[in-house]
Amino acid sequence: MKRKRVVILGATGSIGESALKVARDIPGRMQIVGLAANSNAEKLAATANETRAPFVCLVNETKIDILRRTLEYKPRIFSGDAGLCEIASLTDADMVLVAIVGTGGLRPALTAIEAGKDLAVASKEILVMAGEIVMREARENGVRVLPVDSEHNAIFQCLEGKRSTLNAESFTLDVSDVRRIILTASGGPFRETPRKDFDSITPEQALKHPTWNMGSKITIDSATLFNKGLEMIEARWLFDVETKRVEVVIHPQSIVHSMVEFTDGSTLAQLSYSDMCFPIQYAVTWPDRVPNTLPPLDFSKLSKLEFFTPRYEDFPALNLARRAGETGGTLPAVMNAANEIAVAAFLDRQVRFPEIWHVVEEVMNRHTAIAHPNLDAILEADQWARNEAQGCVKLLSR
Amino acid sequence: MKRKRVVILGATGSIGESALKVARDIPGRMQIVGLAANSNAEKLAATANETRAPFVCLVNETKIDILRRTLEYKPRIFSGDAGLCEIASLTDADMVLVAIVGTGGLRPALTAIEAGKDLAVASKEILVMAGEIVMREARENGVRVLPVDSEHNAIFQCLEGKRSTLNAESFTLDVSDVRRIILTASGGPFRETPRKDFDSITPEQALKHPTWNMGSKITIDSATLFNKGLEMIEARWLFDVETKRVEVVIHPQSIVHSMVEFTDGSTLAQLSYSDMCFPIQYAVTWPDRVPNTLPPLDFSKLSKLEFFTPRYEDFPALNLARRAGETGGTLPAVMNAANEIAVAAFLDRQVRFPEIWHVVEEVMNRHTAIAHPNLDAILEADQWARNEAQGCVKLLSR
């Protein structure tokens, strides 16, 4: 029963906050040794003051003075992108939780892997953009990639039985018995909205998620179903299954977090309330389960769980993601980057809700995918897609 | 990938039929080497003729001539209770599936264990009456007890992750991470029937089960919830958890077959359509999963899954079973025996539906439980309870 020493990249975001809750709940099993944030110096300092983490990193160097002023103790302080990679490879850490929104988590994640740290992945971009590289590096460095997304964590739990065949060095799950991976999706706020009303959807409406409380980018992604599309690609890499074996089922109650259907026709599902503390804790304490103060399901109040087929025609994100996943190479990174730009443009009222899909599809259509790209090629494709998407936005917002 | 050589005790019953379907579906993994039935000689012969099982047993010796006449080949034939024990301990068998209704499966099950055969248990009586003895004998003989009840099979699947800590000899599951075992119950045909209408329930009404097609005894048990009560006690022995950690949730759709809640508040569930072929196959092929022709869940047609708290006051079977399970010793055998008599009396229109509970409770109240009984003491308590229950029935049917 080892206490895990964890570095949190993205400590001031919503995943970071949940990770702190977990650390408070199971102090005997989780110790925070490093905290990194992008630019919220005050919040980072407050979190550091509470946890007394010996290492702290603020990427935005212009705010480092605020951090120093607000700290009530003397941690070692890193800054900038280089600092992020330094705190991700601390000798004193066992695990790095990557919860940075956007592409910023990619380099520190790879640095952590090279330093032999287990990775708890909350940033979708890491596996969507560079799943092939990340999983290969993890294998070669004998490092574990533990999923923190509630969906992938659920799948990971349903595959617990495959642990016996795990090679501790390579951390390979045996998925030969898996027929389908079934990702559940809440369906977002427009699950039942007619297609004809999509044009008039406002950012305010799209930011009201029915079951999860998350950051704005991921909340819009839940509304467009791009979130689920990105997760299809993540699942492909995490569990080494082809994208065509990854399916999506709409489950508005967000109690079943995902399922695995085996070759014998039987299905295992993981259930809990919608609280990121569940998957974060499991990633930290795996393979153990540790008692905590989180409420278990109360079946007398649960009433009903519903399941529906997604409206593929009306929400094109799933088919775009399937295409990106099947093509592979640089296309998933391009899809992800174009989506980031389109979401920002929608929140900025430059494009309408359904135009998020149009922008992504247009940029994907323009891209010639490179197979088995290296990190530079991926980042280049990412930048290219951002420029292309900006061009599309400009055209649409006229 | 070894082909398992299986003996089926109770080959002409509904579980036996499903087992034959499984053997037809995965012939490379399951070979039927022995078939035993109580008295349906014609059906046993037909099944033998199809499977060409080299060993056949008919308990009812008066019908052995019909069997011989109808057989189209020359298997070795056993008969009587002694024959049942002989076929349960064949050198040529790896596993014995015990699917005999009532107490008749107990001695052959113990004989199979002593002969080192893995046990696939479908007969509830074996673990309800003699769970302590059966599990101890299994441990001492290095034999596996695999559950075939859909509920316990589901729990077994949810505990797959505990396999890594399995000692192949003792087959002990590590349940230290388990907080609760949650048995699902369809609720039977009277799930929503008001208590005041119970007196007028007819056998015909009680035999109409909403989701499962089973024998008449078990169908009545599903209506009274004694079936679930017996399963609570089975779970206690199979998974070595106290009865107080075994709970029941009503789930009318019979898609979630049972669940395990872990100490971290997370729950795993096993789902499939209601077909006994699923759990039978898993018991046979475990720890492998083998492709078959069974239909996986179609989530587009599943629609909704509901969960309710049982009506404990109106269906006293659950509380009686909890009491029997917590007291232990001979009390579960007494509850089981009294219930068998009461169900037969109800089907025979001698007692009314709610009087099944009254008879069982009355006999349980009269019993002084013996702790850690041996098999003779259990069978004696069983016989005593039958006599007492008959007395109650006589009184009520006047």
Contacts between the chains, C-beta under 8 A, distances in Angstrom:
chain1	res1	chain2	res2	distance
A	157	B	161	7.7
A	157	B	266	6.6
A	157	B	268	6.3
A	158	B	268	6.8
A	160	B	160	6.1
A	160	B	161	2.7
A	160	B	268	8.0
A	161	B	157	7.7
A	161	B	160	2.7
A	161	B	161	5.5
A	161	B	163	5.9
A	161	B	287	7.5
A	163	B	161	5.8
A	163	B	163	7.5
A	163	B	164	5.2
A	164	B	163	5.2
A	164	B	164	4.4
A	164	B	287	7.7
A	177	B	288	7.2
A	177	B	289	3.9
A	179	B	291	8.0
A	179	B	296	6.9
A	180	B	296	7.5
A	182	B	299	7.3
A	249	B	299	4.5
A	256	B	269	7.8
A	259	B	271	7.3
A	261	B	296	5.3
A	261	B	297	7.2
A	262	B	289	4.6
A	263	B	289	5.1
A	263	B	290	6.8
A	263	B	291	4.4
A	263	B	292	7.9
A	264	B	278	7.1
A	264	B	281	6.0
A	264	B	282	6.6
A	264	B	285	7.4
A	264	B	289	4.5
A	264	B	290	5.8
A	264	B	291	6.9
A	264	B	292	5.7
A	264	B	294	7.0
A	265	B	272	6.1
A	265	B	278	6.5
A	265	B	292	6.3
A	265	B	294	4.0
A	265	B	295	6.5
A	265	B	296	4.5
A	266	B	157	6.6
A	266	B	270	6.3
A	266	B	271	7.6
A	266	B	272	4.9
A	266	B	278	5.6
A	266	B	282	6.7
A	266	B	289	7.4
A	267	B	270	7.0
A	267	B	271	4.3
A	267	B	272	6.2
A	267	B	296	7.0
A	267	B	297	5.7
A	268	B	157	6.3
A	268	B	158	6.8
A	268	B	160	8.0
A	268	B	268	6.2
A	268	B	269	7.1
A	268	B	270	5.7
A	268	B	271	7.6
A	269	B	256	7.8
A	269	B	268	7.1
A	269	B	269	4.7
A	269	B	270	7.8
A	269	B	271	5.9
A	270	B	266	6.3
A	270	B	267	7.0
A	270	B	268	5.7
A	270	B	269	7.8
A	271	B	259	7.3
A	271	B	266	7.6
A	271	B	267	4.3
A	271	B	268	7.6
A	271	B	269	5.9
A	272	B	265	6.1
A	272	B	266	4.9
A	272	B	267	6.2
A	278	B	264	7.1
A	278	B	265	6.5
A	278	B	266	5.6
A	281	B	264	6.0
A	282	B	264	6.6
A	282	B	266	6.7
A	285	B	264	7.3
A	287	B	161	7.5
A	287	B	164	7.8
A	288	B	177	7.2
A	289	B	177	3.9
A	289	B	262	4.6
A	289	B	263	5.1
A	289	B	264	4.5
A	289	B	266	7.4
A	290	B	263	6.8
A	290	B	264	5.8
A	291	B	179	8.0
A	291	B	263	4.4
A	291	B	264	6.8
A	292	B	263	8.0
A	292	B	264	5.7
A	292	B	265	6.3
A	294	B	264	7.1
A	294	B	265	4.0
A	295	B	265	6.5
A	296	B	179	6.9
A	296	B	180	7.6
A	296	B	261	5.3
A	296	B	265	4.5
A	296	B	267	6.9
A	297	B	261	7.2
A	297	B	267	5.7
A	299	B	182	7.3
A	299	B	249	4.5
A	299	B	307	4.3
A	299	B	308	7.6
A	299	B	309	6.9
A	300	B	307	8.0
A	300	B	308	7.2
A	300	B	309	4.1
A	302	B	307	5.0
A	303	B	306	6.6
A	303	B	307	6.8
A	303	B	308	7.9
A	304	B	304	4.8
A	304	B	305	6.6
A	304	B	306	4.7
A	304	B	307	7.4
A	305	B	304	6.5
A	305	B	305	4.4
A	305	B	306	7.8
A	305	B	307	7.7
A	306	B	303	6.6
A	306	B	304	4.7
A	306	B	305	7.8
A	307	B	299	4.4
A	307	B	300	7.9
A	307	B	302	4.9
A	307	B	303	6.8
A	307	B	304	7.4
A	307	B	305	7.7
A	308	B	299	7.6
A	308	B	300	7.2
A	308	B	303	7.9
A	309	B	299	6.9
A	309	B	300	4.1
